[in-house]
Amino acid sequence: MRVLFVSAEVSPFAKTGGLADVALALPRSLAASGIDVRVVMPKYRAVGDKTETREETRLSVPVAGAEKPCVVFSGSLPESEVPIHFLGNDPYYDRPEIYGEGAEYPDALERFTFFSRGALELCAALEWIPDLIHINDWHTGLIPGYLADHVVPGLESARTLLTIHNLGYQGEFPGDQAAIPGLSESTLEPYWHRSKLNLLKGGILRADLVNTVSPTYAEEILHEGAGLEEALRAREDSLFGVINGIDMDEWDPATDSHLWATFDKDDLAGKAENKARLQEELGLAADPAAPILGVISRLAEQKGFDLVMSAFDRMMELPVQFVLLGTGSEEYEAFFREAQTRYAGRVSSMITFSEPWAHRIEAASDMFLMPSHYEPCGLNQQYSLRYGTVPVVRATGGLRDTVHPYDSATDDGNGFLFEQPTPEAFLDAVRRAVDLFTQDPEAWDRLRRRGMAQDLSWDASAVAYRKLYEKTLESA
């Protein structure tokens, strides 16, 4: 089976969220299972010298009625032999950011028209014809349209699977830009949404199969689909959910070079040392008995920071410390900066992003807070389980699928959940976790070791995706 994996982000070359991690880990797992998989992404400035590449070929890509030059560079995914192709066009991609500076770049439709059409032109140029094209999010939503219009000879038999990583981003553009992709009028019809072009909607309606990154999220979006409920319900019989795995090598507390001390489920002494070092480095009180509540996140409304802010002072009445790492909304950034001042020695707000610090906070924290309003899958709750950090999450999307409520009667479960998106429900879950931590250390120890013993690898997910690929090809 030949699979072309098309993604606007691939870690470590360009990353703003979980899509990039999936686009690295899943192709490597697919290749290990015997699938002939290749990855393609834009050659952003951020790619830089993060990998050795060679110039593979040169293409001409039609965008908005004009031919745009494309230089293709090729390399391999880190620690693998999986080929990755970078589509280069300096006017489109040699920019400071991936998507925009403060706001999305105004020529976004042109940039991702070039990417989607260029990915297909690449197949023809390399004479490598995929059986299936795995497209991801709105950036690649035009690809099924191009296949329907047969614009690239040789790809008539290729089928498409669209993975929705986050329905909140849809690639919507003014109707007067409709000529930019160059699709026929009939093919373009499913892309129209309330007098605008919506690339995700068109992808949903035109792809052979569609999936999201957790079974619960696949059910939720049929009723709360960010305006695309009708399109999603039209594809209900072809809509599936596959939970993301995590990179068990990159996120391994036994070998993690970012940590002050390594540890595993059989010896947690290193976790206690990481906690002590984190408190020292961030100016928190040296108190092993105070549970550290960790947060690593984009500071966005989706992530439930309105709940955290409303409950914050009541939460800090508990014997806890709070550590945050992330950037985003100015309102949220200002709140957490001010909280660090008000709760000196108990709160540390790192308004930045740092991969090493993300690993250290996961390792040092006792609990991880993820009160999302919606969460297609979520990776941090899985990293937390791996590092013996108990997740406290809202029961939505992939959080519901991966975090199972602690039950004191059966001594079962791996975390704490709350249902309603209210400050009171969030605070109740935090209190339950803190009570167990402070009142029953032995039960807490069993709880975190259970999480660390789980198999969170991509192996099971890769098997599920292979079955989806086979189903997609059968659907032809």
N, C-alpha and C positions, 0 to 999 in steps of 0.2 A: 504494500500500500504506500503510495506517495502522497505526502501531505505538505502543503504550503501553509505555514503559520504566519499570519499577517497581523502585526501589532504596531501601534503608534509608539509604544514604550517597551523597552526590554532592559532589564537590569543586567549589568551595572551601567549600561551605556547612556540611558536616559530614563529617569524615574520620577513620577510624582505620586504614585500610589501602588496599590496591590497588583494592578494590571502588569506592571513591569516585572514583579516577582513571578507571577504566573507564566509570563512569556519566556522567562529563563528556565524555570523548573520543569514545566510540563513538557516542552519539546525534548529536554534531556531524558525524561522518564519514558516518553514515547519512543525515542531512539533506542533506549535500552531494551524495549520490548520488541524491537525488530522493525519498527516503522521507519521508512525513508522520509525523514522530515527535514525541511529547510525553513528558516526564519527570515522574514524581510521586515525592515523598519526604515524610517527616514534617517539620513545622515545629518543629524542636528550638530550644531557647534559643540554641544555637550558631549558628543561621542569622542571628539578629540583623539587623544592617543591612548584610549582605554583598551585598545586591542590592536594587534598587528593585522593590517589589511593589505590587500593588493587590488589594483584596478582590474575589474573583471571584464567589463564591456561598457559601451556607450549606447544610449537609447535616445529616441525622440518620443516625447509623451504629449499627446494632444490635450490642451487645457484651454477652455474658453475660446475655441476656434483657432488657437495658435499652437505651433509645435514648440515644446519646451525641452531643452537639453537635459539629459540625465546621465550622470557618471555613476556606475555601479561599482562599489567596493565590496570585497568579500573577505570573510574571516571565519572564526569559529566561536561558538558560545564558550564561555569560560569552563575549564575543566571538562571539556567534551570535544567530540569531533563533529558536532552538529553544525552544518554550515549556516552562516548568517550573512545576508546581503543588505547593504546599506544603499539606499537610493539618494544620490546626491544632486542637489541643485542649490547653489549658494544663495540666489535671491530669495528662495523659499525657506531654507533651513539654517543658513549661517547667521543665526540671531542669538541674542543673549539668553532667551528662554525657549522652552519647548513649545508652549502654546500662546504665550503673550506676556506682556509686562504691565501688570495691573489689570488689564482687560485682555480679552482674546484678540490676537492679531486680526485686523480687518479683512485680510485676504485668506482667512481660515478655510473657506470652501475651496479656493484654488489650491491651497497647500495639500489638502487631503484628497482632492480630485487627482492631483498629480501622483500622490502616493498610491491610491487605489488602482488607478489605470496603469501606473508604472509597475506595480507588482505583477500584473497580468502580462504586460509587455516583456517583463524580465523572463517569465516562463518561456515565452516564444523565442526570445533571443538565446537563451541557454539550451533550447530544445529539451527542456525538462518539464514534462506535462504532468501536473498533479492529478490524482484521482479525486482529491478533496482539498478544498481551500478553507482553512479554519480562520474565520475573520473575528475580530474583537472590537466591540463597542462601535460608536457612531463613525469613528474615523475611517472605518473600512466598509461602511454600509452601502457604498456605491457598487461594490464588487459584484453582488448578485445581479444588479442592473446591467452592468457591462456584459456579464455572461449571457443574460437574456437577449441582449442586442447583438451578440456574436461579433463583437468589435475586434477580438483578437483570435485569428485563425488557430485551430488546433486545440482550443479549450472547450469544445462543444460538450464533451462528456464530463467535465469537472463539476462536482457538486459542492455545496457550501453549507457549513455549520457556523452560525453566528452565536458567539458567547456574549451575553450582556453582563458586564462586570458591575455597572452602576447605572440604573435607569435614570438617575438624576441628571445625566449629561447626555443630550440627544442630538447635538449637531443640527441646530435649527437656524435657518438663514432666510433672509427676505426673498419674497417670490421673484423680485426682479433679477435675482442671480441664477434663475433656473437654467439659463443657457450654458453656464460654466461647465457642468459635468459632461455635456454633449450627449445625453441620453435621448432616445426617441420619445415622442410625446406619450405613447402608450406605456412604455417602460417606466417613465417618470411618474405616472399617475399615482402609484402607491406611496410615493415620497411626499405628496402634498398633505399638509396638516394645518388646518385653519389658515389657509392662504399663504402658508410658508412652506419652504422645503425642510423636511425633517429626515435626516439621513438614517437615524436609528429606526424610525417607523418604516421607511422603505426597506431597510435591511431585514426587519422582522417579517414583513409580508413577502419578501422575495427570496430569502434564504430557504434552502431545502429543509433544514431543521434549526431550531433555536434552543439554546440552553442558558440558564443562569448558574451562578456559582454556589448555590445551595438549594436543596429541595424546598425548604420553607419559603425562601424568597420567590421561587417559581410559582408557588401558590399565592403568595401575598400580592404579587403584581397584577394578577388577574382582576383584583378589586381595588388596589391602590397602586396604579401603574403610571403615576406622574403624567396623566393625560393620554396615555397610550393604551388604556384598558381595552378599548374596542379592538385595536389591532392585535393585542396579545390574546384576547379571547378567541379571535378568529383563527389563531394558531395553537389553541390549547392542546389539541391532539398531537402537535409536533413540538411541544414545549417541555423541556426536561430540566432537572436540577442536579448538578454534580458539585459536591463540596470540594473546595480547594484543599490541597495538602500544603505542607511547608517544606522548605529545604532543611532536612534533618542534619546535614553536614554544616551548613552555615550557622544554623541555630542549634548548637550542641553545647550545653554548659560544661561538658567534660573536656572539650577541646577549644573553647572559644577564646581566641587570643585577645579580645577586647576586655576581658574580665580581669579583675585583680587576683582572683583565685578561681580555679575550676572546681566542679563538683558534679555529682550524679545522684540518682535516687537512693543509692546505697550508702552514700557518705555526703551529708549536707553541710559539713563544716565549712566548706568553701562558700556556701550561700550566706552563712552568718558573717564571714569575713568580708564579703562584698557589701553587705548591709552596713557594716561598721565603716568601711572605706567610703561608701557613698555619703554617709552622714558627715564624715570628716571633710570630704572634698566640697560638699555643698553647704557647709556651715550649719548643719542640723545638729540638734542635741544628740550626744552619744548615748543612745538609750535603746538597747536591744529589745526591751519589753514593749516599745511603742511600735505598733504595726505601721509600715510605710505603705501608703496608697499611691500607686504609680499610674501615670497617664502618659501615653505617647500617641500623639494624634494631630491631624489637621484640626485647627481651631475653627470648626465650621458648625452651623446649626444642626446638620445631619447627625453629628456626633453626640448630641445631647448636652452641650455645655450650658444651655439655659437651665437644665435641671441641676447641674453641678453648682452653678452660680447661686440659684435660689436656695439651695440647701447648704451652701458652703459654711456659713457661720455655725449652723447647728451641727454639721459634720465635724467641725473643728472643736466642738465641745467634747467630743470623744477623745480618748488618749491616743491620738494618731499623729503621724506626720504625712505630708503630701508633697509629691514631686511630680512636676509636669515638664514635658519636652514637646515643643511644637510651635507652629506659626499659623497665622490665618487672620481671622476677623480682628480688626483694630479694637473693637469693643471687648472681645475676649482677651486679647493680649493685654490691654490696659487693666482689666479686672485682675488677672493673675499676677501681673507685676505689682499691683497695689496689695494683693493678698500676701505676697512675700514680705512686704514691708510691715503689714499689720501683724503677721504671725512669724516674726523673725525667730529663727531657730527651729521652726516647725514646718515651714513651707518654703519650697524652692521652685521657682518658675524659670525654666530655661526657654526663652522665646527664640528658639532657633531649631535647626534639625541637625543631628549628628548621628551617624550610624554607630560609632563606638559607644556614645552615651545611651543610645537606644538599647544596646545589648546590656550595658551595665545596669540601667534602670530595671530592665526585665529581671536580671539576676538578683538584684538587691532588694526589690520590693517584696512585700508579703502578699499584697493584693493588687490586682490590676482593674481599674475602673473603665467600663465601656458602656455608658448608658445611652447608646445610639437610638435615635428615633426610627431609623431603618438601617439595616446593615446587610448588603447582599451576601457577603460571606464573612469577612473579617479575618485577619491573619494574626493580629496581636494577641487575641485571646488564646490562640493556639501556641504562639511563642511563649506565652505566660505559662500555660500548662507544662510545656517542655522544661521550663526553668523553675518549676515548683512555686510559681506565683499564682495564687488562687484568683480566678476571674470573677468579677462582680459585674454582671451585664444585664441589659434589658433583653427580654425574651422575644427577639425579632430576628427574622432572616437566618443567616448562618450562625448567629450567636445561639439561637435556640437549638440548632442542629449539633453544635459542638460542646456546649456547656450544659451539664445536667445537674439539676438542683441537689444540693446536699440534703440528705435525709438522716437525721440523728438516730431514728428508730432502727434503720437498716444499716447505718454507717456506709451509705452509698452516695454516689454523685461526685462531681469534680469542681463545683463552684456554686455561686449564688446568683439567682435570677429574680427579676421583678417584671411584672406584666404591664402595668399602666405607666405611660410616659409622664409621671408627675414627680415633683421634688420629694414628696412624702414617700412614694413607693421606692424611689432610688435610695433615700436615706434609710428606710427600713432594711433594705438589702445590705447596705454598708454596716448597719448596726448588728445584723445577724452574723455577718462575717467577723466583725471585731469581737463580738461576744464569744464566738467559738475560739478565736485566736487567744483571747485573754483568759478564758475560763476552762478550756479543755485542750491543753497543748498536745496531748497524745492523739486526740481525734483530729486536730489540725495537721499534725505530722502525717497521719494516714491519708488525709485528704490530699495534701500536696504530692505525696509519693504516688498516689493513684494517677494523678494527672501526668506526672513524669513518666509513668510506665506505658502510656498510650502510644500506639503507632499512629503518628500524625503525618507520615510520609506521603509523597505523591504516588506511591505504588498503587494503592487502591483507586485513587482518582484517575490515574493513567489507564487502568483497566476499564473503568467506567467510560472514559472518553473513547477508548478503542471501540467499545460496544456502540457508542453513539456514532462513531465514524461508519461502522458497518451498517447501522440502521440508516444513516444518511445515504449511503451508496445503494442500499436496498430500495430506498424510496424512489430512486430513479425509475 
